[in-house]
Amino acid sequence: MSSLRSVLIAPDSFKGSLGAAEVAAAIARGWLSVRPDDHVTQLPQADGGEGTLDAIEAAVPGAQRHSAGMVTGPDGRPTPGEWLELPGGTAVVELAQASGLPLMTELDAGGSTTRGLGEVIRAALDAGATSLLIGLGGSASTDAGTGALAALGLRLLDANGERLPDGGARLTRLARVDRSDLLPPPSGGVILLTDVTAPLLGPTGAAAVFGPQKGATPADVENLELALATVAAHLGLDPAGSGLGAAGGTAYGFVAEWAAHVVSGADHIAELSGLDERIADSDVMITGEGRFDEQSLTGKVVGQILGRAARHGVATVVIAGAVQTSAPGHSESLTELAGSPEAAMAETARWLEVAGANAARAAG
């Protein structure tokens, strides 16, 4: 066997299949089955969407996960809520965990809600959190975060002074906003982690781009666009800001009402986890995601990791459920290994181990 290697495994989650930590562990098992003496480090990553809690928990020593009890899921059914406490008083909350698209039994872009996110935030604040990191991604709804803000005390009223039901489609009837019971943001501030730069409104906004992914028809998109414009008229923040369309406009609601700051989730989590320093100290950098395509190279987790590795001159491996564009360095497609997307999805961990072993053999 050739000289020992220092290997860093830093994947994103394989959405709908395995979290980033599980992906990293499976790849590590495969690699070590071929090169058992190599030094292998697992450093799961995320961009604010699914897997954000896992990635930050793995990266920050002393992080503690807490239950928020049962909260309101995106379709109104109860779902378990969780948040992460970091040393120093910061709470990390992941929208996808409480209000994510996979929690829906039927897609409903206009009727689904972010209320559960707000309930988890309230639980963290009640426990003494002094600042918040909110991961935005994988949202089932298009409600500009009004469900979450309602859980935090904001009252959204129609022309008769009646409270509006949850859901973005109902916001066309918004006539007045009552902030008298809205909890103040934590003293240490609120940071929103996202991977999109979409504004709230328009052809590149929350309804037009992401509504169809959540089940919205063209007529639904038109109605949701009107609803979001109505919210913007009442909350008063310019809707054109970069990233305000994230998570069905949830970023807009929290920037408008809680003076939150939108940042790149991938960059923030990379910094928290010391990713750049770990890459610089490695001989091989392995990353991956469910589908590696051209979008992967434009600001997504995997593309950013590959860029960092290139700057340090570190060899790279991409392992993905499907590889749909050329990857620098070595690549492994689970779909090709398993023979079909369905087979790869059915036994993702198994095929990740196979891919990890293949990558180790290719390393010599």
Summary of the structure (lengths in Angstrom):
residues: 364
radius of gyration: 21.0
end to end distance: 7.2
largest distance: 76.7
contacts: 1451
relative contact order: 0.15
helix: 41%
strand: 21%
